[in-house]
Amino acid sequence: MSAILKFIRENHILALIEQAIVKKKSRLSLNAFEITEIPNLLYNCMEVEHLYLHRNKISVAPVQITELLNLTTLTLDYNNISSLPPEIGNLKNLVNLNISYNPLKVLIPEIGELENLEAFWCNRIGLKEIPPEIGKLSKLDTFGARGNELQTIPEEMTRLTKLRWLTLENNLIDSLPNTMDKMEALVHCNLRNNRLREFPASVLQCPDLMFLQLNNNLITSLSVNFDTSFLAMLEMIDLRMNPICELQHPEHPLVRYAEEMPTSDTDLSSQASTSHLQGQPAVGVAQALAINATALRLPAVPQRHPNQEPLVVEMEMDASSIESSEDWENSVNSSELDVQYQSDEERADNEIAQFFQAVGMVLPELSRYASTAS
């Protein structure tokens, strides 16, 4: 990084922090500034509630950050953080936490002290086990631990009776607690790309279950008492790329064994008739499911005004989420939370920040051009 660019960036960061202090702002966005060390000035932002530090080069999460007791949203994803301070349990107001894509390798038990946590992402942090203390997070609504090295989940996790969105794809999970039915609020359960050998029958006891993603595991048969008749909200159980697909297996309108989605009007309409999407055209069921499921996974967002457009229209979706029903399981990036709820002033500040980042990107080119021209 050129000295000029570094000077501009560092001073702009300090200016944003000073402005947040003076104006007692509740939101501070310092993402994608190539920050290596959090400025001490930040710890004076006692009014801040939403702090975005994702996509930087931070290697240490200082204990001082746990003194910002008003924090409700904290994003630290895509940094170089190797440990969290035990004092993180002091953030009793924290609702959204993202520590994904950091070389953490472990979750400290103090995570269980975050009593108001509703959304927690720890994707791709080299995690080998989930601490039993996670069962203390009684308000947890969304949990994502994709791309780790988990072999199982603790039974204490099934105490999370408010958990709706569980994403554990791309791990090494070969067994689950037989008490999954205690997670009575479970709506979306993504266990694809693991090593499960048995169909998790207890999950089918969760009355609000809509999607159960089990593709690419080692399942050879359904449970003896396989029954989905009492699951009024169920949309799909995905069993593709399991050994059962090559063996004799019972056909079921909501179980997907093959790559091809149902194409006949009869098949599509039968799926739609059991769905809460009954007004959707049959041909658009798969697409509607993809969009709707993605929108539903936004945790802890304010209730929209009756005259406000549906949230799904306001969110920027990945194209894959709209074009394919296979991608609806991807967790919403918490770094994009709350964007649509910014005030005009905060939007203006965000535009200024983007301007300075753009200047930083073109500065090296301009300086090279200037030296050539001279």
C-alpha positions in Angstrom: 0.0 0.0 0.0 1.4 3.4 -0.9 2.1 5.9 1.9 -0.4 8.3 0.5 -3.2 5.7 0.3 -2.3 4.5 3.8 -2.5 8.1 5.2 -5.9 8.7 3.5 -7.3 5.5 4.8 -6.1 5.8 8.4 -7.3 9.4 8.7 -10.6 8.5 7.2 -11.1 5.7 9.7 -10.3 8.0 12.6 -12.7 10.7 11.1 -15.5 8.1 11.0 -14.9 7.1 14.6 -14.7 10.7 15.8 -17.9 11.5 14.0 -19.6 8.5 15.6 -18.5 9.7 19.0 -19.6 13.3 18.5 -22.9 12.4 17.0 -23.4 9.5 19.4 -24.2 7.2 16.4 -25.6 3.8 17.0 -24.0 2.3 13.8 -20.4 2.3 12.8 -19.2 0.6 9.6 -15.4 0.1 9.3 -15.5 -2.9 7.0 -13.1 -3.4 4.1 -10.6 -0.8 5.2 -7.6 -3.2 5.5 -7.5 -2.5 9.3 -4.7 -4.5 11.0 -5.2 -3.1 14.4 -8.4 -1.6 15.9 -7.8 2.1 16.8 -8.0 2.8 20.5 -10.3 5.7 19.7 -13.0 3.2 18.8 -13.4 2.2 22.4 -14.8 5.6 23.2 -17.9 4.9 21.0 -20.0 3.9 24.0 -23.3 4.6 22.1 -22.6 2.3 19.2 -24.9 -0.7 18.8 -24.0 -2.0 15.4 -20.3 -2.4 14.8 -19.1 -3.7 11.4 -15.4 -4.7 11.3 -15.6 -7.5 8.7 -13.3 -7.9 5.7 -10.2 -6.4 7.3 -6.8 -7.8 8.4 -7.4 -7.7 12.2 -5.4 -10.4 14.0 -6.3 -9.6 17.6 -9.8 -8.9 19.1 -8.8 -6.7 22.0 -10.5 -7.1 25.4 -11.5 -3.4 25.2 -14.1 -4.2 22.5 -16.1 -6.1 25.2 -16.5 -2.8 27.0 -18.9 -1.5 24.3 -21.8 -2.8 26.3 -24.5 -1.4 24.0 -23.4 -3.6 21.1 -26.3 -5.6 19.5 -24.5 -6.5 16.2 -20.8 -7.3 15.9 -19.3 -8.6 12.6 -15.7 -9.8 12.7 -15.8 -12.2 9.8 -13.1 -12.4 7.2 -10.2 -11.3 9.4 -7.1 -13.1 10.8 -8.3 -13.4 14.4 -7.0 -16.5 16.2 -8.7 -16.1 19.6 -11.5 -14.3 21.3 -11.2 -12.7 24.8 -13.1 -14.6 27.5 -14.6 -11.2 28.4 -16.8 -11.5 25.3 -19.4 -12.9 27.6 -19.9 -9.3 29.0 -21.7 -8.3 25.8 -25.1 -9.2 27.3 -27.0 -7.1 24.7 -25.4 -8.8 21.7 -28.0 -10.1 19.2 -26.0 -10.8 16.0 -22.5 -12.1 16.0 -20.4 -13.2 13.0 -16.9 -14.6 13.5 -16.7 -16.6 10.3 -13.6 -17.0 8.2 -11.1 -16.5 11.0 -8.5 -19.1 12.1 -10.1 -19.5 15.6 -10.2 -23.3 15.7 -12.2 -23.3 19.0 -15.2 -21.6 20.5 -14.6 -20.5 24.0 -17.2 -21.5 26.6 -17.9 -17.9 27.4 -19.9 -17.7 24.2 -22.7 -19.3 26.3 -22.9 -16.1 28.4 -24.3 -14.1 25.4 -27.8 -14.5 26.8 -29.6 -12.3 24.1 -27.8 -13.8 21.1 -30.2 -14.6 18.3 -28.0 -15.1 15.2 -24.5 -16.7 15.4 -22.2 -17.5 12.4 -19.0 -19.4 12.9 -18.5 -20.7 9.3 -15.0 -22.0 8.3 -13.1 -21.3 11.5 -11.5 -24.7 11.7 -13.9 -25.8 14.4 -13.7 -29.4 15.6 -16.3 -29.3 18.3 -19.1 -27.1 19.6 -18.9 -26.4 23.3 -21.8 -27.6 25.4 -22.3 -24.1 26.7 -24.0 -23.3 23.4 -27.1 -24.8 25.0 -27.4 -21.8 27.3 -28.2 -19.5 24.3 -31.9 -19.7 24.9 -32.9 -17.0 22.4 -30.8 -18.4 19.5 -32.7 -18.3 16.3 -30.0 -18.8 13.7 -26.8 -20.9 13.9 -24.3 -21.5 11.1 -21.1 -23.5 11.3 -20.5 -24.5 7.7 -17.2 -25.8 6.4 -15.7 -26.9 9.7 -14.4 -30.2 11.0 -17.3 -31.1 13.3 -18.0 -34.8 13.8 -21.1 -34.4 16.0 -23.0 -31.7 17.9 -23.5 -31.7 21.7 -26.7 -32.9 23.1 -26.9 -29.6 25.0 -27.5 -27.9 21.7 -30.9 -29.6 21.4 -32.1 -27.4 24.3 -32.3 -24.5 21.9 -36.1 -24.5 21.6 -36.2 -21.2 19.7 -33.6 -22.2 17.0 -35.2 -22.1 13.5 -32.3 -22.0 11.1 -29.5 -24.6 11.6 -26.8 -24.8 8.9 -24.0 -27.4 9.4 -23.1 -28.4 5.9 -19.6 -29.3 4.8 -18.5 -30.9 8.1 -17.6 -34.5 9.1 -20.7 -35.1 11.1 -21.4 -38.9 11.4 -24.0 -38.9 14.2 -26.6 -36.6 15.8 -28.2 -36.6 19.2 -31.5 -38.6 19.2 -33.1 -35.7 21.0 -33.3 -33.3 18.0 -37.0 -33.3 18.4 -36.5 -31.0 21.4 -35.6 -28.2 18.9 -39.3 -27.7 18.4 -39.0 -24.4 16.4 -36.7 -25.8 13.8 -37.7 -24.7 10.3 -34.6 -25.2 8.2 -32.0 -27.9 8.9 -29.0 -28.1 6.5 -26.8 -31.2 7.0 -25.6 -31.8 3.5 -22.1 -32.9 2.7 -21.5 -34.7 5.9 -21.0 -38.4 6.9 -24.4 -39.4 8.3 -25.2 -43.1 7.9 -28.6 -43.0 9.5 -31.6 -40.9 8.7 -32.1 -38.5 11.6 -35.6 -39.5 12.4 -35.9 -37.3 15.5 -35.7 -34.2 13.3 -39.0 -35.2 11.7 -40.6 -34.6 15.1 -40.1 -30.9 14.8 -43.6 -29.6 13.9 -42.5 -26.5 11.9 -39.9 -28.2 9.8 -39.9 -27.0 6.2 -36.6 -28.0 4.7 -34.3 -30.9 5.6 -31.1 -31.0 3.5 -29.3 -34.3 3.7 -27.8 -34.7 0.3 -24.3 -36.1 -0.1 -24.2 -38.2 3.1 -24.0 -42.0 3.6 -27.6 -42.7 4.3 -28.8 -46.1 3.0 -32.4 -46.2 4.2 -35.3 -44.2 5.7 -36.3 -44.8 9.3 -38.7 -47.6 10.0 -41.5 -45.3 11.1 -40.9 -42.6 8.4 -43.9 -40.4 8.4 -44.3 -36.8 7.3 -48.1 -36.6 7.3 -48.2 -34.4 10.5 -45.6 -31.9 9.1 -48.0 -29.3 7.6 -45.1 -27.0 6.7 -42.7 -29.5 5.1 -41.5 -28.6 1.6 -38.7 -31.0 0.9 -36.3 -33.6 2.2 -33.2 -33.7 0.0 -31.5 -37.1 -0.1 -29.6 -36.8 -3.4 -26.1 -38.3 -3.6 -26.8 -40.8 -0.8 -26.4 -44.6 -1.2 -30.2 -44.9 -0.8 -30.7 -43.3 -4.2 -29.0 -46.4 -5.8 -30.9 -48.9 -3.7 -34.6 -49.8 -3.6 -36.3 -47.0 -1.8 -39.9 -45.8 -1.1 -41.0 -42.9 -3.3 -42.4 -39.9 -1.5 -43.7 -36.6 -3.0 -41.6 -34.5 -0.6 -38.4 -36.6 -0.8 -35.9 -35.8 -3.5 -33.7 -38.6 -4.7 -32.7 -37.5 -8.1 -31.1 -34.4 -9.6 -34.1 -33.6 -11.7 -36.8 -31.6 -10.1 -40.5 -32.7 -10.7 -41.5 -31.4 -14.1 -45.1 -32.6 -14.6 -47.9 -30.3 -13.7 -49.3 -33.0 -11.4 -46.1 -33.3 -9.4 -45.7 -29.6 -9.1 -49.2 -28.9 -8.1 -49.1 -31.7 -5.5 -46.1 -30.0 -3.9 -47.7 -26.6 -4.0 -50.9 -27.9 -2.5 -49.1 -28.9 0.7 -47.2 -25.7 0.8 -47.8 -22.3 2.5 -47.1 -20.9 -1.0 -50.5 -21.9 -2.4 -51.1 -18.9 -4.6 -47.9 -19.3 -6.5 -48.0 -20.6 -10.1 -47.0 -24.2 -10.2 -44.1 -23.5 -12.6 -42.6 -21.1 -10.2 -42.8 -23.1 -7.0 -39.1 -24.1 -6.9 -38.0 -20.5 -7.5 -40.4 -19.1 -5.0 -39.1 -21.6 -2.4 -35.6 -20.5 -3.0 -36.4 -16.8 -2.6 -38.8 -17.2 0.3 -36.4 -19.5 2.3 -33.6 -17.0 1.8 -35.6 -14.1 3.0 -36.9 -16.0 6.0 -33.4 -16.6 7.3 -32.8 -12.9 8.3 -32.7 -12.9 12.1 -33.6 -10.2 14.5 -34.7 -7.6 12.0 -37.3 -5.0 12.8 -40.9 -5.6 11.9 -41.7 -4.0 8.6 -44.3 -1.3 8.2 -47.6 -2.5 6.7 -47.0 -0.2 3.7 -43.4 -1.3 3.2 -42.5 -3.7 0.4 -41.6 -7.3 1.3 -38.1 -7.7 2.6 -37.2 -10.1 -0.2 -37.6 -7.3 -2.7 -35.2 -5.1 -0.8 -32.4 -7.6 -0.2 -29.7 -8.2 -2.8 -29.8 -11.9 -3.5 -27.1 -14.0 -5.0 -28.1 -14.9 -8.5 -27.7 -18.6 -7.6 -30.3 -18.2 -4.9 -32.9 -17.1 -7.4 -32.0 -19.3 -10.3 -31.7 -22.6 -8.4 -33.5 -24.2 -5.5 -30.2 -25.9 -4.6 -28.7 -22.8 -3.2 -31.4 -21.5 -0.8 -29.5 -23.2 2.1 -26.6 -20.7 2.0 -26.7 -18.6 5.1 -27.4 -14.9 4.9 -24.2 -12.9 5.3 -24.6 -11.0 8.6 -22.3 -8.4 7.2 -25.2 -7.2 5.1 -27.7 -7.0 8.0 -29.6 -3.8 8.7 -28.5 -2.1 5.5 -32.1 -1.4 4.5 -32.8 0.2 7.9 -30.2 2.9 7.8 -31.2 6.5 8.1 -30.6 9.0 5.3 -27.6 10.4 7.3 -26.1 7.0 7.7 -26.6 6.2 4.1 -24.8 9.5 3.2 -21.9 8.5 5.5 -21.8 5.1 3.9 -21.6 6.7 0.4 -18.7 8.9 1.6 -16.9 5.9 2.9 -17.3 4.2 -0.4 -16.0 7.3 -2.2 -12.8 7.2 -0.1 -12.4 3.5 -0.8 -12.8 4.2 -4.5 -10.2 7.0 -4.3 -7.8 4.6 -2.6 -8.3 2.0 -5.4 -7.5 4.4 -8.2 -4.7 6.4 -6.5 -1.9 4.0 -7.4 -2.9 4.2 -11.1 -3.1 8.0 -11.0 0.3 8.3 -9.4 1.8 6.0 -12.0 0.2 8.0 -14.8 1.5 11.2 -13.3 5.1 9.9 -13.1 4.9 8.7 -16.7 3.5 11.9 -17.9 6.2 13.9 -16.3 
